[in-house]
Amino acid sequence: MDRKRVVSLTLLFLLLMQIFTVPLAATPVSAAAKSGLQKANGKICYYDAKGRKVRNTWKTVQKNRYYFGKDGAAYKGYKKVGADRYYFDSDCRMVKDKTVKIKGKKYYFLKNGKAAKTAVRLSNKKVWKVTAGGRLLKDITADAKIGKNFDTFIQKAGKPKKSQTTPSCNGPGRDGIYTYDNFQIYTYEESGVRKIIDLGDWI
């Protein structure tokens, strides 16, 4: 092969290399899309599989519940979602089955995270009257004891969420089951008088 042909082939090879390598090197490499729980600028957000920030929705991440508002940021503190109140800790995790102090007042949040709306029974077996937003108002344990008048208890605690009565198998009266936010009260009624006969387990 003569010298001119070698030079020509070399130049052709170099030209082809430039054509195929320069555009590849010049093509910018896009950053990987965000996905899952992300923290930035002091806020926690959640991105779906396509890198889109979720808004106005609940998400469960590693057994922790979060709510993301209209701006995509996770809620923190005492917040309303729909018709219910919740409390989210400093890491934006929903608290549940727990008493929380908010501005010096104690609030109770149920196993589903919602603020209590009726009387509640705490882990120490104390029974409390609460506001509709979950604030503990008064210890009414003394009125929830076996043998106490249930109508007196209702005056202190407020009405139960659900009630059910059936003819009693223990006498001529009626048995009752009254459901509050996280416990039940069992009663026996005879001659128009309802007495508390037991407090059910936590529900």
N, C-alpha and C positions, 0 to 999 in steps of 0.2 A: 504493500500500500504506500503511495507516494506521500510526501510531506504535506502537500496542500490538502489532500483528502483527510489526513489525520486531523489537521487543524480545523477543517470544516466540521467534521463530526464532533470534535471537542466543543466547538462553539455552539453547535446545535444542542448538544447535551446540556450545556450550561444554561442555554436559553429555556429549554424545557423545564429544567429544575427551578428556574426563577418563576416561570409561569405557574407551576403547581404548588410551590411552597410559599410564595409571598402572600397570596390571598388567605391561605390557612393561618399564617402567622398574624395577619392583620385582623382576622375575625375575632371580635371580642368574645370572651367566655362569660356567659351570664351566671350570676350568683344563684345558688340553690334557693328555691322558694321556701319561705318560712312555713312551718307546719307545727301544729300542736300548740302547747302552752308556751308563751314567750313573754319575757319581761323586758321593758324598755322605757326609759324616761320616767321611772317610778310607777309605771302602770303594768298590769298584767292583761294580756290579750290572748285570744285563741284563734289560730289559723287552720282552715280546713285543708284537705289534701291538695287543693289547687292554689293554696297560698292566700286565700281570701279571709279577711277578718270577720268572725261571726259577730252578730249583734242581736240584742233582745232575745237571748236564749240561754238555756241551762246547758252545762257540760259537766260530765263526770270524768275526772282525771286521777288515776291511781286512788280510786275510792273516795276522793274529795269532790264535793259539789261546788260549782262556781256559777255565778250568773253574770252575763256580759250585757251591758247596757247599750243604749242607742249609739254611743260613740265607740263601742267595741271594748271598752275597759271593764274589767271585772269589778263588781261591787265590793265595797268595804264598809264595815260598820252596820248600823241599824237601818235597814232599807225595806221599802215596800215593793213587792213583786205581785202584780195582779191584786187580789183582794187580801193578801196576807203579808205579814211582817216577818223578816228574817234578820239574822245577824251574821255578818261575815268578818272573820278575824283579820289580823294585820297582814296575813298572806292571802286574803280574799277567799278563804275557805269557809263554807257554810258551817255553822256550829249546830249541834243537835243534842237533845237530851241533856241540856246543860243550863245552869243559871249563870247569867252574865250581868255584870254591873255596868250600867250606862248612865253617865252623868250623875253618879252617886246613888242611883236607884237600881234595884235588882229586877231582872226580867228572866222569864223561863221560856226556853225553846224546846219543843217536843222532838220526838225521835225522827220526825219527817222534816225537821228544821223550822217549822212554822211556830210563830209566837203563840203561846197558849191564849185561848179566848174564854175558857170556862175555868172552874176551880181545878187545881192540879195537886198531885201527890208527889212530893220530892223524894229523892233517894234516902233521905233520913226519916221517911214515913210521915213527915209533916204535911198537912193539907193547907193549901193557901187559896184565898180568893185572889183573882187577878183581873186586870183591865182587859179590854178587847185587844190591846196591843201587847199583852204578855207581862205587864208590870205586876210584881207581887205586891198586893195591897195589905193583906192581913192574914195572920196565922189563925186558922179556924179548926185546928186539929181537935180541940176540946168538943166541938160540936159534931165531929164525925165519928165519935166513939160508939161502940155497940151499946144498944139500949137507949140512945138519944132519939129525940123526936126528929124525924126526917124533914118535916115541914119547917122546923126551926133552922135546920141546916140549909135548906133552900133559901130561906130569908137571908142567911149570911153569905152563902156561896153563889147564889144565882141559879137559874134553871139549868138542868142538864141538857146535853146535846140530844140524847135519845132516852126513851123510857119504854118499859115493857112490863105488863102485869099479867099474872095468870092465877087461876084458883090454886090455893095452897094445898100441899099434900101434908102439911103439918098442923092443920086446924081449919076452922070455918072461914078464915079470912083469905087474903090474896098476897101472893109473893110479888115483889117488884125488883126489877133490875134497872138502875139509873146510871147512864153512861156520861161521864165527864171527859175532859180532854185525854187523860192518860190513866184513868182508873174507873172502877165501877163501885156502886154502893148497892147492897142487897137489903131489902126491907120486908117487913111483914106488916100487913094492914088488917086491922080488925076494929069494927065499930067506928070507922072513920079516922082511926089513929094509925099513922105509919111510924114504925120503929125501925131503926137501923139494926140489922142482925149481922152484917159483915161488910168488910171492905175487900173488894176483889183485888187480884194481882194487877200489877201495872200492865197497861195495854199500849 
